[in-house]
Amino acid sequence: MSFDNAELFYNDYAVFSLSGKEGLLNKKLDYAVQPIYESLGDMHGGLCAASLKGEQYGFINKSGKTVIPEIYDEVGDYMDGLAPVYNGSKWGCINDKNKSFIIL
């Protein structure tokens, strides 16, 4: 396999890029998620930040299914059941069901 770039494995998955798009590899070096994303984060708690166009962000699961739609301007890593998100005016946290908590 040949890639433009590949990161270290984190929680059994590695982000890689191919022809300017990012995807996820599993430890068998199979595509867990096809390289269709403009941006992917590391896998944390079964979810990783994802953006198809690089404009807004959401989260996908290990198979690439969208769990939280791309509606946030910025997101952080999903950890301990919550992820920090920015909606253009406020930071807050969401759970894996996209329920908001502690909007700052």
N, C-alpha and C positions, 0 to 999 in steps of 0.2 A: 504494500500500500504506500502511496505517496500523498503527502499533504503539503499545503503551503506553510502550515504551522500546526503544532500540537502542544497542548499544555500538559502538565503532570496530572496523573490521576488523582481525583479527590472524591472520596466516598464511592469508589468503584467506577467512576466515569471521568472521561477527559474531554475537554472542549478541543475541537480541531477546526481548522479552516481549509477550505478547498475552493478555488476560483472565487475568492472574496466572500464566501458565505460560511457560516459556522454550523457545526453539528456536534453530536456527542458520540463518543466511542465507549463501548463497554470493555471489560478486561479481556475478552476474547478477541478484541480488535474488530468487532462487528459494529456497524452503525446502529446505535440505540436510537438516535435521532438523525435524520438526513440533514445534510448541510444546506439548509434553506433560510437560516436566520442571519440577520445583519449583526446581531449581538446575542451571546449566551453567557450566563454566569456559571459558576460552579454549582454542582448538585449539593444541596443541603436539605436534609429532612425529606428527601424524595421529590423536591421541587427545585427548579433553577429559573432564574430570571431570563426572560426571552423577549426579543424584539424582531419582528419580521422586516421592518423598514427602518429601524433605528430612530424612530420618532417618539413612540411611547412604548411602555414596557408592561409585561404581565409575567405569568409563571406557567411553565409546562412541567409535566411529570416525566418519569423515566422513559416512557414510550413516546414522548413528544405530544401528548394530548394537552391541549390548553386547559388549565385548571382555573386560572385567573386571567381574564381578558387583558389585552394591551390597552389600558386606560390611564396609566400613570406616567408622569413625566420623568420620574426617577424612582428606582427601587434599590433596596439593599438585599443582602442574602436572607433567605428564609431560615430561621434558626429558632429552636425551642418553641415552635408553634406559631411564630409571628415573623412578619417581614416589615421593615420600614418602607414607607411609600411617600411620594411627594405628588400632590395633585395640581401643582401650578401655583398654589398659594399657601398650602399648609402641609406639614409633615405629620404622619401618623403611623399606625401599625395596622396590619390586616392579618387575619388568620387564613388558613387554607380554603375557607369557604368565601373569602373576600369580604368578611364582616369587619368593619372598622372598629378600632380601639384607640383610645388616647390620642385623639387628633390634637396636635400642638399648634 
